[in-house]
Amino acid sequence: MKSSQDEALAKAFGAQMSELYAQASGPAASAALMRALELRSWLALAEEQVVRVRDRIHDATAADRDLGELSAEDLRFDARWLEAALSARDSYTAALDELLRTLPVPDRLQRTGQLSQPKLATALPPAPAPASAGAARSRRP
């Protein structure tokens, strides 16, 4: 099933959708790729729902349909369903856009073969030695 964001995903990750799914099934798949493909799947499903409801409304209101078959209640229900599907689509699109904005540039992805965040080497200061460690303390008079 296609989605409206397939081209953006292919551009961001530097590969076609079929290749991206193949990469995702491998052991070295990046978390960003996995999240992007998961969001894409939900987006494709939401877009399919939008199309189904839109087509049902178009069929119900077609010029050649008998007006006696037109149901205001059915149209209200379809309008609510369409609103929910469009809201889901907008949310998944926004989340996917945000994820793609945070990715490194595409040529860097292709060179490294994976998405990785720079790793910072940090060292904690040494912990204080316990009082019982080291030389014995002398008692003060």
Beta strands, then each sheet from edge to edge (+ up, - down):
end
